[in-house]
């Protein structure tokens, strides 16, 4: 039995069988991505400048947050976002949990997704797409099943199928299943439909974070996930 998200989550969207993100299709996707990203950067420049100035005044330097993420074919790249947290540390000298370091300004930037605007530079550079599974941390690679690692068969994105179906409010199993559904049904038309639905999700400000977390809890190690599946009598597909 394969645990996956089916068409019941498609919100009435009709999609065709998957096309591979290789060859000319990948070239077309990257050209469209870079063209639209460069245009959006020009349009959003005033907002980005004001937000960056606010971060500089209220949080200090650095203004931008940079972090290594996993991209297409599991290659690493550095994602860029506006900084939303302070560097508060506990008595042991370690950084406090994200939810305790998230500032009021940062919460506002995240709620409006303005903190994500610098990622348009990642799109222009070709590391990121406008649409695709969200790029996650390298430490998560060993926590995926073999089936879930297929999320890296496509370019990661600023928005995606999971983002318009609950964002961070869904659990990890469901979120990763949404990613695999996207891989299996990808087309340029599907990307266009996801982009069209994204503004509504952003303006609704739903699914920004799970209760008690800055976004959502860390993905548990695979043995813990398997134990949870066994307890729930759920058997995800773990190989292709």
C-alpha positions in Angstrom: 0.0 0.0 0.0 1.4 3.4 -0.9 0.6 6.3 1.4 0.1 9.3 -0.8 -2.0 12.3 -1.4 -4.5 11.7 -4.2 -6.5 13.8 -6.5 -9.0 14.6 -3.8 -6.6 17.4 -2.9 -6.5 18.9 -6.4 -9.2 21.4 -5.7 -10.8 20.7 -9.0 -7.6 21.1 -11.1 -7.3 18.8 -14.0 -3.7 17.7 -14.6 -2.2 15.3 -17.1 0.5 12.7 -16.6 3.9 13.8 -15.5 6.5 15.2 -17.8 10.2 14.9 -16.7 12.1 18.1 -15.7 14.9 17.3 -18.2 16.1 18.5 -21.5 14.1 21.2 -23.3 11.4 21.2 -20.7 13.8 22.1 -17.9 15.3 24.8 -20.1 11.9 26.3 -20.8 11.0 26.2 -17.1 14.3 27.9 -16.1 13.9 30.6 -18.8 10.3 31.4 -17.7 11.4 31.3 -14.0 14.3 33.7 -14.6 12.2 36.1 -16.7 9.3 36.3 -14.2 11.7 36.4 -11.2 13.7 39.3 -12.6 10.4 41.2 -13.4 9.1 40.5 -9.9 12.3 41.7 -8.3 11.9 45.1 -10.1 8.3 45.4 -9.0 9.0 44.3 -5.4 12.2 46.3 -5.0 10.6 49.1 -3.0 8.9 46.7 -0.6 12.2 44.7 -0.3 14.2 47.8 0.4 11.8 49.1 3.1 11.7 45.6 4.8 15.5 45.3 4.6 15.9 48.7 6.2 13.5 47.7 9.0 15.5 44.5 9.7 18.7 46.6 9.8 17.3 49.0 12.3 15.4 46.6 14.5 17.6 43.5 14.3 20.9 44.8 13.2 23.3 42.9 10.9 23.2 40.7 9.0 20.0 41.8 7.1 19.9 38.6 5.1 19.7 35.0 6.4 21.6 32.5 4.3 21.4 28.7 4.7 22.4 25.6 2.8 19.5 23.7 1.4 19.1 20.7 -1.0 18.1 21.4 -4.6 17.7 19.5 -7.8 19.3 16.0 -7.8 20.3 16.6 -4.2 22.8 19.3 -5.0 23.3 21.9 -2.3 22.8 25.6 -2.7 22.6 28.7 -0.4 19.0 30.0 0.0 18.6 33.8 0.8 15.8 35.2 3.0 15.3 38.3 5.1 16.4 37.8 8.6 13.4 37.3 11.0 15.0 36.1 14.2 17.4 37.5 16.8 20.4 35.7 18.1 19.2 35.2 21.7 21.0 32.4 23.6 20.3 30.4 26.7 22.6 30.0 29.8 24.5 27.2 28.0 25.4 29.6 25.1 23.3 27.8 22.6 20.7 29.6 20.5 17.2 29.5 21.9 14.5 27.6 19.9 13.3 29.3 16.8 9.9 30.1 18.2 11.5 32.1 21.1 13.8 34.0 18.7 11.2 35.0 16.2 10.7 38.7 16.5 7.5 40.8 16.0 8.9 42.2 12.8 9.9 38.7 11.7 6.5 37.4 12.4 5.0 40.1 10.2 7.5 39.5 7.4 6.7 35.7 7.5 2.9 36.3 7.7 3.1 38.3 4.4 5.9 36.2 2.9 8.0 39.3 2.4 10.9 37.5 4.0 10.9 35.2 1.0 11.3 37.9 -1.6 15.2 37.6 -1.7 14.7 34.1 -3.0 13.9 35.6 -6.3 17.7 36.0 -6.6 18.0 32.2 -6.2 15.5 31.8 -9.0 17.4 34.2 -11.3 20.6 32.2 -10.5 18.8 28.9 -11.4 19.1 27.3 -8.0 15.4 27.6 -7.3 12.2 27.7 -9.3 9.1 29.8 -8.7 7.2 26.5 -8.3 8.4 23.2 -6.7 8.8 21.4 -3.4 10.2 23.8 -0.8 14.0 23.3 -0.4 14.8 21.6 3.0 17.8 21.1 5.1 20.6 18.6 4.2 20.2 16.8 7.5 16.7 15.7 6.3 18.1 13.5 3.5 18.7 10.5 5.7 15.2 11.0 7.3 13.3 10.5 4.0 12.2 7.2 2.6 13.5 6.4 -0.9 10.1 7.4 -2.3 10.3 10.8 -0.6 13.8 11.5 -1.9 12.2 11.7 -5.3 11.1 15.2 -4.4 14.6 16.2 -5.5 13.9 14.9 -9.1 12.5 18.4 -9.8 13.7 22.0 -9.0 12.7 23.2 -5.5 10.4 26.2 -5.5 9.3 29.3 -3.7 5.8 28.0 -3.7 4.4 24.6 -4.5 1.7 22.0 -4.3 2.1 21.6 -0.6 2.2 25.3 -0.1 -1.3 25.8 -1.5 -2.6 22.8 0.4 -1.9 23.8 4.0 1.7 25.1 4.0 3.2 24.4 7.4 -0.1 23.4 9.0 0.0 19.8 7.5 2.1 17.1 9.1 5.4 15.9 7.5 4.0 12.7 6.0 1.3 14.7 4.2 3.6 17.5 3.1 6.1 15.1 1.6 3.3 13.2 -0.1 2.2 16.4 -1.7 5.7 16.9 -3.0 5.8 13.5 -4.6 2.3 14.1 -6.1 3.8 17.2 -7.7 6.8 15.3 -9.1 4.4 12.6 -10.6 2.1 15.2 -12.2 4.5 18.1 -13.1 3.8 20.2 -16.1 4.2 23.8 -17.0 0.4 24.2 -16.9 0.3 22.8 -13.3 3.0 25.3 -12.4 0.9 28.1 -13.8 -2.2 27.0 -11.8 -0.1 26.8 -8.6 1.2 30.3 -9.2 -2.4 31.5 -9.7 -3.5 30.1 -6.4 -0.6 31.2 -4.3 -1.6 34.9 -3.8 -4.9 33.8 -2.2 -3.0 31.5 0.2 -0.5 34.3 1.1 -3.2 36.9 1.7 -5.3 34.5 3.8 -2.3 34.0 6.1 -3.2 30.4 6.8 -0.8 27.6 7.6 2.1 29.9 8.3 3.1 27.9 11.4 2.0 25.1 13.6 1.1 25.9 17.2 4.1 26.4 19.4 6.6 26.5 16.5 8.1 29.2 14.3 7.1 27.2 11.3 6.7 23.4 12.0 8.6 20.8 14.1 11.7 19.1 12.7 11.2 16.1 10.5 11.8 13.1 12.9 14.5 10.5 12.1 13.3 7.7 9.9 13.3 5.0 12.7 10.9 7.2 14.7 8.7 7.8 11.7 8.6 4.0 10.9 7.6 3.4 14.5 4.8 5.9 14.3 3.6 4.3 11.0 3.6 0.9 12.6 1.6 2.2 15.6 -0.9 3.7 13.2 -0.9 0.6 10.9 0.2 2.8 8.0 2.6 1.4 5.5 4.1 4.1 3.2 5.9 3.2 0.0 9.6 3.3 0.8 11.1 2.5 -2.6 10.4 3.2 -6.2 
